[in-house]
Amino acid sequence: MQTSASIEDIYRSESRRVFATLVRLLGDFDLAEEALQEAFKAAVEQWPRDGIPAQPVAWLVSAGRFKAIDTIRRRARFTSYEDVAEIVDEMAEEAPDQHEHLEDDRLRLIFTCCHPSLAPDAQIALTLREVCGLSTEEIAHAFLTPAPTLAQRIVRAKAKIRDARIPYQVPERDELAVRLHSVLRVIYLVFNEGYSASSGASLTRHDLSQEAIRLARLLLELLPEPDVAGLLALMLLHESRRGARSTADGDLVPLDEQDRSLWNAQYIVEGSALVERAFSSGRIGAYTLQAAISAVHAQAASADATDWQQIVGLYDALLRLEPTPVIELNRAVAVAMHQGPQAGLALVEKLIADGQLQNYHLAYAAQADFHRRLGHVAEARAAYGKALALTQQEPEQRFLNRRLAALPQ
């Protein structure tokens, strides 16, 4: 049982790392996915008997590669012998435990998935699915897009990579800037799914958040641009609050009720320093402005001491760069904290009436909270009901139900 649990832990923490290396070795997403499953199947059969190897990732890569060679040989009757022999020979020449490749294969895979010949949404969806292993439903939540649409987008992107023979490599430095925007969006979407899981019993998925932070650190080392520093700062400052965001029972704790002594001071110091570094460059992007907003929260000793006027000003600057409805919603919440709930309610109701956020549960949750604070019981009850109908995350459902039950009858 202990070995089985260890294999499950390794699968959760290392499977996408193994997959990325198998994609490099095999040059095919579907073959790599099949090889990954075969490698873990072999581990389930052999490790309880032989023990877990000292280097399980290298073992899994090697096992997956040889399983793929067997698969190619079985398919030989559909392909010319010369083609199969060449493929197998090339794969056999690759040493199974080249550790210098293992650490950066996921970064290579991200840049492959974010190749400019793919549509931007396809780049992000494919990377979330293939690099990080998110389900189609989780990606669809991040995109606010139907799951079948996302599934077709991923299939078409994989086919284009195969047919266009897009190389599996990190671009040369003169090409990096062009590809950087999509890569940063990918990393941040991965982080967001980990910081606030789209569905299920858990509020957060720590593994995804840590993976996003790790990838951002790698990218900052590779390309020390202000936008990369800003994104890493934003994620660290958000992540600093993880320990205070939920109770021991897994219930959500809103920002204004969090125990700030539980916030990670090391992440706050590092994130704040990165914000200053990005601002000092004079090239201030959207991630840096969002990080600055998080830094204002982090520097306040309490919720009441938060400089909401400064936060509203930063949102104004952010909207000039990225005029999106979600950012408008976040600004509306800040306006409500600065000017009162009536001011925030007017902004949120206009967003909903315009149809921009009519399927976004947090818009209705904000609307409900403003009505609650204004004493509008019937309106608050209706808005909480709409928010509950749209959220799939159990801790959020429990939080909304508690707020709903606390309303006067």
Disulfide bonds with the S-S distance in Angstrom:
none
